[in-house]
Amino acid sequence: MDLAVAASAAVVAAVLGIAAAHWQHLLFRDPEHRVRGQGVAYFARLGFVAIACGVTTGLAFRPDHYDLLPAALTAVFCFVLAVLSSADFERRLLPNRLMYPALLAAVLFSWAWPDRSAVDIAIGGAVAAGA
């Protein structure tokens, strides 16, 4: 992959990050959490998610780093983490509608990264379960 792919992916991820941060309130089930944010903090979160998604996606697709599948998976998981962080900043609550599918996808696609093994995944899961 070359630099144009990384830059294009970063721009797309930044735009999608703004949209995800704008609509993240719909991920919550409780009516009191389903209210869209307002004010300066809302726009700061939009900027945070856009920058985080753009930078991490650009880095995931940088030349001579990963093949296409591991780079795309890394970008998707960084995107999810940025949206989760934004929701946590706003409400101090993580939406299960995003958290559980992301955890399942991480386990199912853990084989895709060339520099990870099943032992690494098991150790990470054990540490997370103990925390």
Buried (B, 14 or more C-beta within 10 A) or exposed (E): BEEEBBBEBBEBBBEBBBEBBBEBBEBBEEEEBEEEBEEEEBEEBBBBBBEBBBBBBBBBBBEEEBEEEBBBBBBBBBBBBBBBBBBEBBBEEBBEEBBEEBEEBBEEBBEBBEEEEEEEBEEEBEEEEEE
